[in-house]
Amino acid sequence: GNRMQKDFHNKALDLTTRCKLDKKVQHIQGDILEYDVSKLAANGEGFDSIVSWLVFLHIEDKKSLFDKCFQMLTNKGDSSSSGKLYIDDYFLKETMTKEQVQSLEKNVYCTELPSREEYIDTLDKCGFENIIFEDRTDCWTKFT
């Protein structure tokens, strides 16, 4: 299941405050699929950007996820001023063994891993444009 890591959220809040960005950056902890976008639309509000570092991989329903993100980024009353979505996540590069799939589910809590093409296609179908997909495997491999 999806883990809501309050300790990471609190560290992000603290860092944002120490950098004096707390008036400009809003952190939200919770299930994005349950976020009420209608409140944004009613007030002509939305987000300038959404950033996910190793979070979206835990959400199986990517279509609903990216639909929600698109709504959150374009609800300012002006659909031409949509924001940016940055995702740093795992993606399927090649067929995995049964053991790899089990390890991913058990250790990373990831049950659905889309390919590069599936990510791009889903983002496109949800209305995103100018999609740039950068394979950062080498960066992460050095880190892990």
CNS distance restraints for C-alpha pairs under 8 A (distance, minus, plus):
assign (resid   1 and name CA) (resid  58 and name CA) 7.57 0.50 0.50
assign (resid   1 and name CA) (resid 109 and name CA) 6.34 0.50 0.50
assign (resid   2 and name CA) (resid  58 and name CA) 5.85 0.50 0.50
assign (resid   2 and name CA) (resid  59 and name CA) 6.98 0.50 0.50
assign (resid   2 and name CA) (resid 109 and name CA) 7.07 0.50 0.50
assign (resid   4 and name CA) (resid  29 and name CA) 7.06 0.50 0.50
assign (resid   4 and name CA) (resid  30 and name CA) 6.36 0.50 0.50
assign (resid   4 and name CA) (resid  31 and name CA) 7.91 0.50 0.50
assign (resid   5 and name CA) (resid   9 and name CA) 6.48 0.50 0.50
assign (resid   6 and name CA) (resid  10 and name CA) 6.07 0.50 0.50
assign (resid   6 and name CA) (resid  29 and name CA) 7.43 0.50 0.50
assign (resid   7 and name CA) (resid  11 and name CA) 6.24 0.50 0.50
assign (resid   8 and name CA) (resid  12 and name CA) 6.21 0.50 0.50
assign (resid   9 and name CA) (resid  13 and name CA) 6.28 0.50 0.50
assign (resid   9 and name CA) (resid  27 and name CA) 7.56 0.50 0.50
assign (resid   9 and name CA) (resid  29 and name CA) 6.53 0.50 0.50
assign (resid  10 and name CA) (resid  14 and name CA) 6.16 0.50 0.50
assign (resid  11 and name CA) (resid  15 and name CA) 6.11 0.50 0.50
assign (resid  12 and name CA) (resid  16 and name CA) 6.05 0.50 0.50
assign (resid  12 and name CA) (resid  27 and name CA) 7.69 0.50 0.50
assign (resid  13 and name CA) (resid  17 and name CA) 6.19 0.50 0.50
assign (resid  13 and name CA) (resid  22 and name CA) 7.74 0.50 0.50
assign (resid  13 and name CA) (resid  27 and name CA) 6.93 0.50 0.50
assign (resid  14 and name CA) (resid  18 and name CA) 6.14 0.50 0.50
assign (resid  15 and name CA) (resid  19 and name CA) 6.14 0.50 0.50
assign (resid  16 and name CA) (resid  20 and name CA) 6.29 0.50 0.50
assign (resid  16 and name CA) (resid  21 and name CA) 5.24 0.50 0.50
assign (resid  16 and name CA) (resid  22 and name CA) 5.50 0.50 0.50
assign (resid  16 and name CA) (resid  25 and name CA) 7.26 0.50 0.50
assign (resid  17 and name CA) (resid  21 and name CA) 5.83 0.50 0.50
assign (resid  17 and name CA) (resid  22 and name CA) 5.01 0.50 0.50
assign (resid  21 and name CA) (resid  25 and name CA) 5.90 0.50 0.50
assign (resid  22 and name CA) (resid  26 and name CA) 7.01 0.50 0.50
assign (resid  31 and name CA) (resid  35 and name CA) 6.77 0.50 0.50
assign (resid  32 and name CA) (resid  65 and name CA) 7.26 0.50 0.50
assign (resid  32 and name CA) (resid  68 and name CA) 7.52 0.50 0.50
assign (resid  33 and name CA) (resid  64 and name CA) 7.11 0.50 0.50
assign (resid  33 and name CA) (resid  65 and name CA) 6.19 0.50 0.50
assign (resid  33 and name CA) (resid  68 and name CA) 6.74 0.50 0.50
assign (resid  36 and name CA) (resid  40 and name CA) 7.81 0.50 0.50
assign (resid  37 and name CA) (resid  41 and name CA) 6.52 0.50 0.50
assign (resid  37 and name CA) (resid  68 and name CA) 7.68 0.50 0.50
assign (resid  37 and name CA) (resid  71 and name CA) 6.92 0.50 0.50
assign (resid  37 and name CA) (resid  72 and name CA) 6.30 0.50 0.50
assign (resid  38 and name CA) (resid  42 and name CA) 6.02 0.50 0.50
assign (resid  39 and name CA) (resid  43 and name CA) 6.41 0.50 0.50
assign (resid  40 and name CA) (resid  44 and name CA) 5.96 0.50 0.50
assign (resid  40 and name CA) (resid  45 and name CA) 4.65 0.50 0.50
assign (resid  40 and name CA) (resid  46 and name CA) 5.67 0.50 0.50
assign (resid  40 and name CA) (resid  72 and name CA) 7.42 0.50 0.50
assign (resid  40 and name CA) (resid  75 and name CA) 6.20 0.50 0.50
assign (resid  40 and name CA) (resid  76 and name CA) 7.51 0.50 0.50
assign (resid  41 and name CA) (resid  45 and name CA) 6.01 0.50 0.50
assign (resid  41 and name CA) (resid  46 and name CA) 7.42 0.50 0.50
assign (resid  41 and name CA) (resid  75 and name CA) 5.14 0.50 0.50
assign (resid  41 and name CA) (resid  76 and name CA) 6.81 0.50 0.50
assign (resid  41 and name CA) (resid  77 and name CA) 7.14 0.50 0.50
assign (resid  43 and name CA) (resid  76 and name CA) 7.99 0.50 0.50
assign (resid  44 and name CA) (resid  75 and name CA) 6.10 0.50 0.50
assign (resid  44 and name CA) (resid  76 and name CA) 4.46 0.50 0.50
assign (resid  44 and name CA) (resid  77 and name CA) 5.01 0.50 0.50
assign (resid  45 and name CA) (resid  75 and name CA) 5.65 0.50 0.50
assign (resid  45 and name CA) (resid  76 and name CA) 4.34 0.50 0.50
assign (resid  45 and name CA) (resid  77 and name CA) 7.21 0.50 0.50
assign (resid  46 and name CA) (resid  72 and name CA) 5.31 0.50 0.50
assign (resid  46 and name CA) (resid  73 and name CA) 5.44 0.50 0.50
assign (resid  46 and name CA) (resid  74 and name CA) 6.25 0.50 0.50
assign (resid  46 and name CA) (resid  75 and name CA) 4.80 0.50 0.50
assign (resid  46 and name CA) (resid  76 and name CA) 4.98 0.50 0.50
assign (resid  47 and name CA) (resid  72 and name CA) 5.87 0.50 0.50
assign (resid  47 and name CA) (resid  73 and name CA) 4.94 0.50 0.50
assign (resid  47 and name CA) (resid  74 and name CA) 7.60 0.50 0.50
assign (resid  47 and name CA) (resid  75 and name CA) 7.83 0.50 0.50
assign (resid  47 and name CA) (resid  76 and name CA) 7.95 0.50 0.50
assign (resid  47 and name CA) (resid  83 and name CA) 6.57 0.50 0.50
assign (resid  48 and name CA) (resid  73 and name CA) 6.17 0.50 0.50
assign (resid  48 and name CA) (resid  82 and name CA) 7.24 0.50 0.50
assign (resid  48 and name CA) (resid  83 and name CA) 4.44 0.50 0.50
assign (resid  48 and name CA) (resid  84 and name CA) 6.44 0.50 0.50
assign (resid  49 and name CA) (resid  73 and name CA) 6.70 0.50 0.50
assign (resid  49 and name CA) (resid  83 and name CA) 5.11 0.50 0.50
assign (resid  49 and name CA) (resid  84 and name CA) 4.60 0.50 0.50
assign (resid  49 and name CA) (resid  85 and name CA) 5.64 0.50 0.50
assign (resid  49 and name CA) (resid  86 and name CA) 7.63 0.50 0.50
assign (resid  50 and name CA) (resid  69 and name CA) 7.40 0.50 0.50
assign (resid  50 and name CA) (resid  73 and name CA) 7.75 0.50 0.50
assign (resid  50 and name CA) (resid  83 and name CA) 7.91 0.50 0.50
assign (resid  50 and name CA) (resid  84 and name CA) 6.47 0.50 0.50
assign (resid  50 and name CA) (resid  85 and name CA) 4.92 0.50 0.50
assign (resid  50 and name CA) (resid  86 and name CA) 6.26 0.50 0.50
assign (resid  51 and name CA) (resid  85 and name CA) 6.08 0.50 0.50
assign (resid  51 and name CA) (resid  86 and name CA) 4.81 0.50 0.50
assign (resid  51 and name CA) (resid  87 and name CA) 6.02 0.50 0.50
assign (resid  52 and name CA) (resid  56 and name CA) 6.42 0.50 0.50
assign (resid  52 and name CA) (resid  86 and name CA) 6.26 0.50 0.50
assign (resid  52 and name CA) (resid  87 and name CA) 4.86 0.50 0.50
assign (resid  52 and name CA) (resid  88 and name CA) 6.18 0.50 0.50
assign (resid  52 and name CA) (resid  89 and name CA) 7.81 0.50 0.50
assign (resid  53 and name CA) (resid  87 and name CA) 6.12 0.50 0.50
assign (resid  53 and name CA) (resid  88 and name CA) 4.84 0.50 0.50
assign (resid  53 and name CA) (resid  89 and name CA) 6.41 0.50 0.50
assign (resid  54 and name CA) (resid  87 and name CA) 7.71 0.50 0.50
assign (resid  54 and name CA) (resid  88 and name CA) 5.84 0.50 0.50
assign (resid  54 and name CA) (resid  89 and name CA) 4.85 0.50 0.50
assign (resid  54 and name CA) (resid  90 and name CA) 7.30 0.50 0.50
assign (resid  55 and name CA) (resid  59 and name CA) 7.68 0.50 0.50
assign (resid  55 and name CA) (resid  89 and name CA) 7.23 0.50 0.50
assign (resid  56 and name CA) (resid  87 and name CA) 7.57 0.50 0.50
assign (resid  56 and name CA) (resid  89 and name CA) 6.92 0.50 0.50
assign (resid  57 and name CA) (resid  89 and name CA) 6.06 0.50 0.50
assign (resid  57 and name CA) (resid  90 and name CA) 6.47 0.50 0.50
assign (resid  57 and name CA) (resid 110 and name CA) 6.01 0.50 0.50
assign (resid  57 and name CA) (resid 112 and name CA) 7.56 0.50 0.50
assign (resid  57 and name CA) (resid 113 and name CA) 7.00 0.50 0.50
assign (resid  58 and name CA) (resid 108 and name CA) 7.90 0.50 0.50
assign (resid  58 and name CA) (resid 109 and name CA) 6.07 0.50 0.50
assign (resid  58 and name CA) (resid 110 and name CA) 4.91 0.50 0.50
assign (resid  58 and name CA) (resid 111 and name CA) 7.25 0.50 0.50
assign (resid  58 and name CA) (resid 112 and name CA) 7.92 0.50 0.50
assign (resid  59 and name CA) (resid  65 and name CA) 7.50 0.50 0.50
assign (resid  59 and name CA) (resid 110 and name CA) 7.54 0.50 0.50
assign (resid  59 and name CA) (resid 112 and name CA) 7.85 0.50 0.50
assign (resid  60 and name CA) (resid 110 and name CA) 7.65 0.50 0.50
assign (resid  60 and name CA) (resid 111 and name CA) 6.55 0.50 0.50
assign (resid  60 and name CA) (resid 112 and name CA) 5.38 0.50 0.50
assign (resid  61 and name CA) (resid  65 and name CA) 6.26 0.50 0.50
assign (resid  62 and name CA) (resid  66 and name CA) 5.97 0.50 0.50
assign (resid  62 and name CA) (resid 122 and name CA) 7.31 0.50 0.50
assign (resid  63 and name CA) (resid  67 and name CA) 6.04 0.50 0.50
assign (resid  63 and name CA) (resid 122 and name CA) 6.06 0.50 0.50
assign (resid  63 and name CA) (resid 123 and name CA) 7.76 0.50 0.50
assign (resid  63 and name CA) (resid 126 and name CA) 7.15 0.50 0.50
assign (resid  64 and name CA) (resid  68 and name CA) 6.13 0.50 0.50
assign (resid  65 and name CA) (resid  69 and name CA) 6.30 0.50 0.50
assign (resid  66 and name CA) (resid  70 and name CA) 6.02 0.50 0.50
assign (resid  66 and name CA) (resid 122 and name CA) 7.55 0.50 0.50
assign (resid  66 and name CA) (resid 123 and name CA) 6.35 0.50 0.50
assign (resid  66 and name CA) (resid 126 and name CA) 6.22 0.50 0.50
assign (resid  67 and name CA) (resid  71 and name CA) 6.28 0.50 0.50
assign (resid  67 and name CA) (resid 126 and name CA) 5.26 0.50 0.50
assign (resid  67 and name CA) (resid 127 and name CA) 7.94 0.50 0.50
assign (resid  68 and name CA) (resid  72 and name CA) 6.20 0.50 0.50
assign (resid  69 and name CA) (resid  73 and name CA) 6.18 0.50 0.50
assign (resid  69 and name CA) (resid  85 and name CA) 7.71 0.50 0.50
assign (resid  70 and name CA) (resid  74 and name CA) 6.15 0.50 0.50
assign (resid  70 and name CA) (resid 126 and name CA) 6.84 0.50 0.50
assign (resid  70 and name CA) (resid 127 and name CA) 6.93 0.50 0.50
assign (resid  70 and name CA) (resid 128 and name CA) 7.05 0.50 0.50
assign (resid  71 and name CA) (resid  75 and name CA) 5.91 0.50 0.50
assign (resid  73 and name CA) (resid  82 and name CA) 5.33 0.50 0.50
assign (resid  73 and name CA) (resid  83 and name CA) 4.93 0.50 0.50
assign (resid  73 and name CA) (resid  84 and name CA) 7.22 0.50 0.50
assign (resid  74 and name CA) (resid  78 and name CA) 7.02 0.50 0.50
assign (resid  74 and name CA) (resid  79 and name CA) 5.30 0.50 0.50
assign (resid  74 and name CA) (resid  80 and name CA) 7.77 0.50 0.50
assign (resid  74 and name CA) (resid  81 and name CA) 6.75 0.50 0.50
assign (resid  74 and name CA) (resid  82 and name CA) 4.61 0.50 0.50
assign (resid  74 and name CA) (resid  83 and name CA) 6.74 0.50 0.50
assign (resid  75 and name CA) (resid  79 and name CA) 7.03 0.50 0.50
assign (resid  75 and name CA) (resid  82 and name CA) 7.98 0.50 0.50
assign (resid  76 and name CA) (resid  81 and name CA) 7.63 0.50 0.50
assign (resid  78 and name CA) (resid  82 and name CA) 7.73 0.50 0.50
assign (resid  90 and name CA) (resid 113 and name CA) 7.19 0.50 0.50
assign (resid  91 and name CA) (resid 113 and name CA) 5.68 0.50 0.50
assign (resid  91 and name CA) (resid 114 and name CA) 5.54 0.50 0.50
assign (resid  91 and name CA) (resid 115 and name CA) 5.33 0.50 0.50
assign (resid  91 and name CA) (resid 116 and name CA) 6.29 0.50 0.50
assign (resid  92 and name CA) (resid 113 and name CA) 5.73 0.50 0.50
assign (resid  92 and name CA) (resid 114 and name CA) 5.56 0.50 0.50
assign (resid  92 and name CA) (resid 115 and name CA) 4.38 0.50 0.50
assign (resid  92 and name CA) (resid 116 and name CA) 6.87 0.50 0.50
assign (resid  93 and name CA) (resid 115 and name CA) 6.23 0.50 0.50
assign (resid  93 and name CA) (resid 116 and name CA) 7.35 0.50 0.50
assign (resid  96 and name CA) (resid 100 and name CA) 5.79 0.50 0.50
assign (resid  96 and name CA) (resid 101 and name CA) 6.31 0.50 0.50
assign (resid  97 and name CA) (resid 101 and name CA) 6.34 0.50 0.50
assign (resid  98 and name CA) (resid 102 and name CA) 6.22 0.50 0.50
assign (resid  99 and name CA) (resid 103 and name CA) 6.09 0.50 0.50
assign (resid 100 and name CA) (resid 104 and name CA) 6.09 0.50 0.50
assign (resid 101 and name CA) (resid 105 and name CA) 6.27 0.50 0.50
assign (resid 101 and name CA) (resid 111 and name CA) 7.86 0.50 0.50
assign (resid 102 and name CA) (resid 106 and name CA) 6.01 0.50 0.50
assign (resid 103 and name CA) (resid 107 and name CA) 5.59 0.50 0.50
assign (resid 103 and name CA) (resid 108 and name CA) 7.43 0.50 0.50
assign (resid 104 and name CA) (resid 108 and name CA) 5.11 0.50 0.50
assign (resid 104 and name CA) (resid 109 and name CA) 6.40 0.50 0.50
assign (resid 104 and name CA) (resid 110 and name CA) 5.71 0.50 0.50
assign (resid 104 and name CA) (resid 111 and name CA) 7.19 0.50 0.50
assign (resid 105 and name CA) (resid 109 and name CA) 4.61 0.50 0.50
assign (resid 105 and name CA) (resid 110 and name CA) 4.85 0.50 0.50
assign (resid 105 and name CA) (resid 111 and name CA) 5.31 0.50 0.50
assign (resid 106 and name CA) (resid 110 and name CA) 7.85 0.50 0.50
assign (resid 114 and name CA) (resid 118 and name CA) 5.54 0.50 0.50
assign (resid 114 and name CA) (resid 119 and name CA) 6.05 0.50 0.50
assign (resid 115 and name CA) (resid 119 and name CA) 6.19 0.50 0.50
assign (resid 116 and name CA) (resid 120 and name CA) 6.30 0.50 0.50
assign (resid 116 and name CA) (resid 133 and name CA) 7.63 0.50 0.50
assign (resid 117 and name CA) (resid 121 and name CA) 6.00 0.50 0.50
assign (resid 118 and name CA) (resid 122 and name CA) 6.01 0.50 0.50
assign (resid 119 and name CA) (resid 123 and name CA) 6.19 0.50 0.50
assign (resid 120 and name CA) (resid 124 and name CA) 6.06 0.50 0.50
assign (resid 120 and name CA) (resid 131 and name CA) 7.05 0.50 0.50
assign (resid 120 and name CA) (resid 133 and name CA) 7.56 0.50 0.50
assign (resid 121 and name CA) (resid 125 and name CA) 6.14 0.50 0.50
assign (resid 122 and name CA) (resid 126 and name CA) 6.25 0.50 0.50
assign (resid 123 and name CA) (resid 127 and name CA) 6.61 0.50 0.50
assign (resid 123 and name CA) (resid 128 and name CA) 5.50 0.50 0.50
assign (resid 123 and name CA) (resid 131 and name CA) 7.79 0.50 0.50
assign (resid 124 and name CA) (resid 128 and name CA) 5.08 0.50 0.50
assign (resid 124 and name CA) (resid 129 and name CA) 6.50 0.50 0.50
assign (resid 124 and name CA) (resid 131 and name CA) 7.75 0.50 0.50
assign (resid 136 and name CA) (resid 140 and name CA) 6.46 0.50 0.50
assign (resid 137 and name CA) (resid 141 and name CA) 5.88 0.50 0.50
assign (resid 138 and name CA) (resid 142 and name CA) 6.31 0.50 0.50
assign (resid 139 and name CA) (resid 143 and name CA) 6.52 0.50 0.50
assign (resid 140 and name CA) (resid 144 and name CA) 6.08 0.50 0.50
